[in-house]
Amino acid sequence: MSLELLDSFNHSYPEENDGTLESSSQALTCQFNRRGTLLAVGCNDGRVVIWDFLTRSVAKTYSNHV
């Protein structure tokens, strides 16, 4: 097992919310990439939206992912 998975308290996470990502649909699930720069969001309308978290813009959209 990876030491990174075992020691999850050794990361620097934000202390507070510093903004939102605007979307027309509801997020059902989300996951950051390893670097924390991209956020994949599974939406209730069947789309998967990849957000560039640094610029707060959409990098890619996959439609009809059901």
FIVO-511046 format. One record per residue (C-alpha): residue in one letter; x, y, z. Coordinates in steps of 0.25 Angstrom, whole numbers, always signed. Last residue first. Example, Ala and Ser with C-alpha at 12.3 -4.5 7.8 and 13.67 -1.06 7.14 Angstrom:
% FIVO-511046
<r rest="S" xx="+55" yy="-4" zz="+29"/>
<r rest="A" xx="+49" yy="-18" zz="+31"/>
***
This chain:
% FIVO-511046
<r rest="V" xx="-97" yy="+30" zz="-74"/>
<r rest="H" xx="-86" yy="+39" zz="-81"/>
<r rest="N" xx="-95" yy="+46" zz="-90"/>
<r rest="S" xx="-86" yy="+58" zz="-92"/>
<r rest="Y" xx="-71" yy="+59" zz="-89"/>
<r rest="T" xx="-66" yy="+73" zz="-86"/>
<r rest="K" xx="-52" yy="+78" zz="-86"/>
<r rest="A" xx="-43" yy="+90" zz="-80"/>
<r rest="V" xx="-55" yy="+97" zz="-74"/>
<r rest="S" xx="-50" yy="+110" zz="-66"/>
<r rest="R" xx="-46" yy="+113" zz="-52"/>
<r rest="T" xx="-32" yy="+117" zz="-57"/>
<r rest="L" xx="-24" yy="+109" zz="-47"/>
<r rest="F" xx="-35" yy="+98" zz="-45"/>
<r rest="D" xx="-35" yy="+95" zz="-60"/>
<r rest="W" xx="-49" yy="+88" zz="-60"/>
<r rest="I" xx="-52" yy="+75" zz="-66"/>
<r rest="V" xx="-67" yy="+73" zz="-68"/>
<r rest="V" xx="-73" yy="+59" zz="-69"/>
<r rest="R" xx="-88" yy="+60" zz="-74"/>
<r rest="G" xx="-99" yy="+51" zz="-71"/>
<r rest="D" xx="-109" yy="+62" zz="-67"/>
<r rest="N" xx="-107" yy="+59" zz="-52"/>
<r rest="C" xx="-92" yy="+64" zz="-54"/>
<r rest="G" xx="-79" yy="+56" zz="-52"/>
<r rest="V" xx="-68" yy="+66" zz="-49"/>
<r rest="A" xx="-53" yy="+64" zz="-52"/>
<r rest="L" xx="-44" yy="+74" zz="-45"/>
<r rest="L" xx="-31" yy="+78" zz="-51"/>
<r rest="T" xx="-19" yy="+85" zz="-45"/>
<r rest="G" xx="-18" yy="+77" zz="-32"/>
<r rest="R" xx="-5" yy="+70" zz="-36"/>
<r rest="R" xx="-11" yy="+56" zz="-35"/>
<r rest="N" xx="-24" yy="+59" zz="-42"/>
<r rest="F" xx="-35" yy="+64" zz="-34"/>
<r rest="Q" xx="-48" yy="+56" zz="-33"/>
<r rest="C" xx="-63" yy="+60" zz="-33"/>
<r rest="T" xx="-77" yy="+53" zz="-31"/>
<r rest="L" xx="-91" yy="+57" zz="-33"/>
<r rest="A" xx="-90" yy="+71" zz="-38"/>
<r rest="Q" xx="-103" yy="+78" zz="-41"/>
<r rest="S" xx="-104" yy="+85" zz="-55"/>
<r rest="S" xx="-103" yy="+99" zz="-60"/>
<r rest="S" xx="-89" yy="+101" zz="-55"/>
<r rest="E" xx="-81" yy="+112" zz="-48"/>
<r rest="L" xx="-69" yy="+108" zz="-41"/>
<r rest="T" xx="-68" yy="+114" zz="-27"/>
<r rest="G" xx="-58" yy="+122" zz="-19"/>
<r rest="D" xx="-48" yy="+122" zz="-8"/>
<r rest="N" xx="-54" yy="+112" zz="+2"/>
<r rest="E" xx="-45" yy="+111" zz="+14"/>
<r rest="E" xx="-33" yy="+105" zz="+21"/>
<r rest="P" xx="-28" yy="+100" zz="+7"/>
<r rest="Y" xx="-21" yy="+86" zz="+8"/>
<r rest="S" xx="-6" yy="+84" zz="+11"/>
<r rest="H" xx="-4" yy="+69" zz="+11"/>
<r rest="N" xx="+3" yy="+61" zz="+22"/>
<r rest="F" xx="-10" yy="+57" zz="+28"/>
<r rest="S" xx="-13" yy="+46" zz="+18"/>
<r rest="D" xx="-2" yy="+37" zz="+23"/>
<r rest="L" xx="-7" yy="+23" zz="+19"/>
<r rest="L" xx="-10" yy="+27" zz="+5"/>
<r rest="E" xx="+3" yy="+34" zz="+2"/>
<r rest="L" xx="+10" yy="+22" zz="+8"/>
<r rest="S" xx="+5" yy="+14" zz="-3"/>
<r rest="M" xx="+0" yy="+0" zz="+0"/>
***
